[in-house]
Amino acid sequence: MIAPLRAVGPLSGWRRSPSPASRWRRYDRLRRFPAGLLVFGDAIRGFNPIYGQGMSVAALEALALRDCLRHGDRDLARRFFRITAKPIGVAWKPSVGSDVALPLIRRCPHAC
């Protein structure tokens, strides 16, 4: 039997995110990726948690994975990373644009 939500408490106390910055690991740009492996969610990209986009983009990645698997697992990682780059990019632009206004974010002197 599953306890009602109001009957359970938090598993731990509040925790602060180790970094307020967003990071996107561009697996979609790799020439090769190890066969039989796939990264997902925050292992691909981590959004500044203040924007609340991580779970939404992870849900879109789950749908993309479902669609990719409908066509088999051949070259799965390449297809998956290519397809997920679009929804990640849509969420990425406004969050990174807002991140640069935060005082904790280092500015790249090379206009990165």
Secondary structure as the mmCIF struct_conf table of DSSP 4:
data_model
#
loop_
_struct_conf.conf_type_id
_struct_conf.id
_struct_conf.beg_label_comp_id
_struct_conf.beg_label_asym_id
_struct_conf.beg_label_seq_id
_struct_conf.end_label_comp_id
_struct_conf.end_label_asym_id
_struct_conf.end_label_seq_id
HELX_LH_PP_P HELX_LH_PP_P1 ILE A 2 PRO A 4
HELX_RH_3T_P HELX_RH_3T_P1 LEU A 5 ALA A 7
BEND BEND1 LEU A 11 SER A 12
BEND BEND2 PRO A 18 PRO A 18
BEND BEND3 ALA A 21 ALA A 21
STRN STRN1 ARG A 23 TRP A 24
HELX_RH_3T_P HELX_RH_3T_P2 TYR A 27 ARG A 29
BEND BEND4 ARG A 31 ARG A 31
TURN_TY1_P TURN_TY1_P1 ALA A 35 GLY A 36
HELX_RH_3T_P HELX_RH_3T_P3 GLY A 41 ALA A 43
TURN_TY1_P TURN_TY1_P2 ILE A 44 ILE A 44
STRN STRN2 ARG A 45 GLY A 46
HELX_RH_3T_P HELX_RH_3T_P4 PRO A 49 TYR A 51
HELX_RH_AL_P HELX_RH_AL_P1 GLY A 54 LEU A 69
TURN_TY1_P TURN_TY1_P3 ARG A 70 HIS A 71
BEND BEND5 ASP A 73 ASP A 73
TURN_TY1_P TURN_TY1_P4 ARG A 74 ASP A 75
HELX_RH_AL_P HELX_RH_AL_P2 LEU A 76 ASP A 99
TURN_TY1_P TURN_TY1_P5 VAL A 100 ALA A 101
BEND BEND6 LEU A 102 LEU A 102
TURN_TY1_P TURN_TY1_P6 PRO A 103 LEU A 104
BEND BEND7 ILE A 105 ILE A 105
HELX_LH_PP_P HELX_LH_PP_P2 ARG A 106 CYS A 108
TURN_TY1_P TURN_TY1_P7 PRO A 109 HIS A 110
#
